[in-house]
């Protein structure tokens, strides 16, 4: 099994990897399908189902789909150009994607939120259609946004897990047990094995540049969040708090008056800065999702800024180790809140961050696996219940607490020798089963939990 660091960590836009980035990616794939078709097209239609319908407005799913059909993609997204495109589409009721003719598309009439008909493959389903001059559908594709910006067609999903195409990798572990056995037999760390796999599919130079860019985007996102205040969009009037907390923490530095537990505030503020940026539709990196994008950058920033002996040379090993754990969770369970609740998002992110921190602090592979297990175990059962369908409450604070748990898990693991009672594989399987048993109203539909017990205005 191989899942690249650059699959797990994608540069994109907020507020949701599954509900914003995924639909935009699906639309781009549909345009490619149209370009490869012999048909003559005149228009576009679409429908959003399940969680994409129920929380689509709060997650900007409609906006993302419209922009995707106009030719926008997450990695090169430009907000100024996007706003201009949306205004033009609203006025002309047409889109003109590159390589295709001008196509009729009225967002209000041609993109439907279907609350009554869930699609069978996944909670995040959508249908895209192209029509001829008479308005008849001549091309149709069902897409599922399965979390973290990953998208599959109904045919791909029906075939089972995504096939792993490409050059063989030297360490194709599919479970934590296999990962530890390969590490033991090779004498290599988890990061070293993961790096060898990445190089087998690319080259060392491009990997180094790519991983450096990932951290640059993550850290830039933290910095923007720490320097921006105001009210987040969406109608809940949620105040940005990261800047105020950060300013207070900076003012207290050197005063010798702060309690030791104030370090938790630093971890939280880094995470909250990222998720406030995400909620505002800014540029973030899926880690493994947008809703959980603050946990890992916060823990890495904590390591670099607050841990003696930390060095930027540790960044690659941190990301590689975290990606290895994230790949195991995605392959064997889920990273989608709509499929398994927030345990699959913030829980997975916390496990990844705990593993990365443990690794760069000198942990053995067994201690790294233990750190991930502790962090994920203590997120089991966490629901996804965003108020008003917005990735704001409880998501922003939840990332801060996920970062704190990650650091605590890594610290506990480093205090041991790697031997522990519950294997990571068992926790991942438990998370999968718990997600399967969880009531749908607690899986990113905003039909249960805080979403119905907190006023939306």
Buried (B, 14 or more C-beta within 10 A) or exposed (E): BBBBBBBBBBBBBBBBBBBBBBBBBBBBBBBEBBEEEEEEBBBBBBBBBBBBBBBBBBBBBBBBBBBBBBBBBBEEBEEEEBEEBBEBBEEEBBBBBEEBEEBBBBBEEBBBBBEEEBBEBBBBBBBBBBBBEEEEEBBEBBBBBBBBBBBBBBEBBEEEEBEEEEEEBEBBBBBBBBBBEBBEEEEBBBBBBBBBBBBBBBEEEEBEEBBBBBBEBBBBBBEBBBEBBEEBBBEBEBEBBBBEBBBEBEEEEEEEEEEEEEBBBBBBBBBBBBBBBBBBBBBBBBBBBBBBBBBBBBBBBBBBEEBEEBEEEBBBBBBBBBBBBBBBBBBBBBBBBBBBBBBBBBBBBBBBBBBBBBBBBEBBBBBBBBBBBBBBBBBBBBBBBBBBBBBBBBBBBBBBBBBBBBBBBBBBBBEBEBEBEEBBBBBBBBBBEBBEEBEBBBBBBBBBBEBEEEEBE
